[in-house]
Amino acid sequence: MDQGQPKAHRRGPIWAHVSALLFIVLVGLWLIGRADEPLRPGGVGDPYSDANVLIAGKQFAENGFVAYHFLPNYVPGAHAEPPDFYTHYPPLPEIANGLLRRIGIESVAGFRACAIAVSCLALALWYILICYLVGTGPALLSLIFLGSRPIFLRYADSLHQFSYAWFTCCSFIGKFWFV
C-alpha cells in the first residue's frame, strides 16, 4: 500500500469541493457588499478597534516601522517624545494596515477587502483540514456552520484581530496536523 497517497474517501466527491468553494465565494461577496460602510457603533466589525488599527497603521506608514519599534501608537497625529506605544499584545493588524498603506491602499473598503480575503482563506483552510480529518460531508457541514454564524459574518471584515486570528488558528492546526 502506497503511504504517500491520501485515502479515497478523503479526496471526496467533486460536488462537495465545488459546493464549498461556491459557499466561500458567496460569503466573500456578501461581505464585500458591505465593505464600504463607515465605522460606527452597531455597524460592521468592531468600530473602536478598527479605528485604532487605522490610526496606528497611518502612524506606521508615515513615521516608519523601525522608528516605532513595530509597536502601535494610537494617538492620532501625535509626535510626542517618546511616542505613546501600546505594548499589551502583538500588533499584527496594525502592522498589516501600515503595510497595506505602504503599497497604496488608503480606503476603509480596501482594508476590509483584505481582511475579508484573509477570512475566506481561513474558511478554505478549515474546510481542507476537516476534509482531511473526517471527510468531505462533515467538512462541508462544518464550513457552512462556521461561515454562516452571525459572529463570523459580523467580524470577518474587521480590521482588528478577528480575521487574522481565524487564519492563524486554521494555519497552525493544519501545520501541526500535517507535519
VOGU-201454 format. One line per 5 residues: number of its first residue (from 1); for each residue x, y, z of C-alpha. Coordinates in nm, 4 decimals. Layout:
REM residues N
NUM) X/Y/Z | ...
//
This chain:
REM residues 179
1) 0.0000/0.0000/0.0000 | 0.1362/0.3402/-0.1013 | 0.1648/0.5601/0.2092 | 0.2050/0.8799/0.0042 | -0.1468/0.8784/-0.1392
6) -0.4454/1.0108/0.0574 | -0.7331/0.7752/0.1189 | -1.0001/0.7876/-0.1486 | -1.2772/0.8913/0.0895 | -1.0742/1.1943/0.1976
11) -1.0493/1.3259/-0.1556 | -1.4271/1.3148/-0.1687 | -1.6715/1.3857/-0.4454 | -1.6088/1.6873/-0.6630 | -1.9555/1.8297/-0.5883
16) -1.8599/1.8756/-0.2223 | -1.5461/2.0719/-0.3105 | -1.7341/2.2834/-0.5656 | -2.0092/2.3467/-0.3095 | -1.7500/2.4524/-0.0512
21) -1.5817/2.6872/-0.2976 | -1.9166/2.8332/-0.4023 | -2.0152/2.8871/-0.0376 | -1.6854/3.0630/0.0403 | -1.7211/3.2847/-0.2681
26) -2.0806/3.3756/-0.1751 | -1.9797/3.4621/0.1821 | -1.6928/3.6720/0.0464 | -1.9191/3.8557/-0.1985 | -2.1764/3.9249/0.0730
31) -1.9038/4.0656/0.2964 | -1.7548/4.2753/0.0126 | -2.1019/4.4190/-0.0475 | -2.0881/4.5936/0.2887 | -1.7164/4.6747/0.2968
36) -1.7637/5.0452/0.2334 | -1.9854/5.1065/0.5373 | -1.8431/5.3733/0.7676 | -1.7028/5.2984/1.1108 | -1.9927/5.3384/1.3535
41) -2.1273/5.1620/1.6612 | -2.3728/4.8903/1.5620 | -2.2215/4.8718/1.2144 | -1.9922/4.6069/1.0780 | -1.6952/4.4759/1.2736
46) -1.5661/4.6474/1.5848 | -1.5526/5.0191/1.5004 | -1.3465/5.1208/1.8025 | -1.0749/4.8610/1.7470 | -1.0867/4.9238/1.3725
51) -1.0300/5.2960/1.4363 | -0.7278/5.2102/1.6499 | -0.5877/4.9954/1.3697 | -0.6394/5.2787/1.1201 | -0.4641/5.5305/1.3464
56) -0.1683/5.3026/1.4197 | -0.1408/5.1943/1.0544 | -0.1258/5.5578/0.9466 | 0.1436/5.6248/1.2082 | 0.3453/5.3279/1.0792
61) 0.3087/5.4366/0.7166 | 0.4078/5.7968/0.7899 | 0.6800/5.7506/1.0525 | 0.8154/5.4039/0.9766 | 0.8012/5.0692/1.1481
66) 1.1519/5.0704/1.2904 | 1.1136/5.4218/1.4328 | 0.8174/5.2932/1.6337 | 0.9870/4.9599/1.7156 | 0.6940/4.7834/1.5461
71) 0.4687/4.8997/1.8335 | 0.1401/5.0805/1.7634 | 0.0782/5.4413/1.8617 | -0.2960/5.5065/1.8933 | -0.2763/5.8825/1.9465
76) -0.3810/6.0467/1.6182 | -0.1279/6.2917/1.4837 | 0.0888/6.2560/1.7933 | 0.4549/6.3325/1.7664 | 0.5325/6.3326/2.1365
81) 0.8723/6.2221/2.2517 | 0.8701/5.9405/2.3359 | 0.5637/5.8172/2.1449 | 0.2846/5.6601/2.3461 | 0.3373/5.2958/2.2449
86) 0.0791/5.0275/2.3147 | 0.2500/4.7105/2.4376 | -0.0272/4.4758/2.5533 | -0.0440/4.2352/2.2593 | 0.1401/4.1736/1.9313
91) 0.0331/4.4386/1.6775 | -0.0202/4.2195/1.3690 | -0.3346/4.4039/1.2479 | -0.1667/4.7416/1.2897 | 0.1486/4.6304/1.1081
96) -0.0647/4.4772/0.8300 | -0.2553/4.8053/0.7963 | 0.0701/5.0008/0.7774 | 0.1982/4.7650/0.5056 | -0.1273/4.7956/0.3101
101) -0.0933/5.1736/0.3269 | 0.2656/5.1481/0.2046 | 0.1524/4.9554/-0.1063 | -0.1114/5.2181/-0.1817 | -0.4371/5.1053/-0.0211
106) -0.5959/5.4016/0.1574 | -0.9685/5.3324/0.1888 | -1.1561/5.1511/0.4627 | -1.3212/4.9392/0.1918 | -0.9775/4.8360/0.0637
111) -0.8593/4.7436/0.4119 | -1.1787/4.5467/0.4726 | -1.1422/4.3674/0.1386 | -0.8017/4.2418/0.2546 | -0.9486/4.1269/0.5891
116) -1.2307/3.9527/0.4002 | -0.9771/3.7741/0.1787 | -0.7937/3.6531/0.4898 | -1.1234/3.5348/0.6460 | -1.2220/3.3488/0.3283
121) -0.8790/3.1884/0.3154 | -0.9290/3.0774/0.6765 | -1.2623/2.9189/0.5773 | -1.0870/2.7332/0.2951 | -0.8127/2.6110/0.5300
126) -1.0777/2.4981/0.7779 | -1.2570/2.3011/0.5052 | -0.9338/2.1364/0.3878 | -0.8388/2.0416/0.7423 | -1.1789/1.8888/0.8254
131) -1.1821/1.7089/0.4877 | -0.8518/1.5524/0.5751 | -0.9619/1.4557/0.9258 | -1.3132/1.3178/0.8743 | -1.4152/1.3503/0.5095
136) -1.5959/1.5886/0.2801 | -1.9516/1.5558/0.4140 | -1.8723/1.6667/0.7693 | -1.6265/1.9228/0.6315 | -1.8931/2.0834/0.4147
141) -2.1406/2.0913/0.7042 | -1.8848/2.2420/0.9404 | -1.7866/2.5002/0.6787 | -2.1481/2.6063/0.6322 | -2.1985/2.6179/1.0081
146) -1.8841/2.8236/1.0682 | -1.9249/3.0560/0.7704 | -2.2908/3.1371/0.8365 | -2.2612/3.2088/1.2084 | -2.3577/3.5666/1.2978
151) -2.0343/3.6267/1.4877 | -1.8276/3.5238/1.1851 | -2.0350/3.7345/0.9464 | -2.0150/4.0386/1.1752 | -1.6408/4.0309/1.2352
156) -1.4959/3.8661/0.9229 | -1.4253/4.2088/0.7724 | -1.2858/4.3562/1.0924 | -0.9550/4.5347/1.0560 | -0.8605/4.4231/1.4025
161) -0.7837/4.0727/1.5200 | -1.0764/3.8514/1.4190 | -0.9837/3.7655/1.0602 | -0.6146/3.7281/1.1427 | -0.6930/3.5129/1.4471
166) -0.9105/3.2722/1.2437 | -0.6478/3.2462/0.9745 | -0.3679/3.1890/1.2273 | -0.5716/2.9283/1.4139 | -0.6549/2.7297/1.0991
171) -0.2972/2.7600/0.9728 | -0.1381/2.6353/1.2936 | -0.3831/2.3498/1.3412 | -0.3193/2.2404/0.9833 | 0.0544/2.2804/1.0163
176) 0.0775/2.0647/1.3258 | -0.1630/1.8048/1.1916 | 0.0093/1.7589/0.8566 | 0.3694/1.7691/0.9838
//
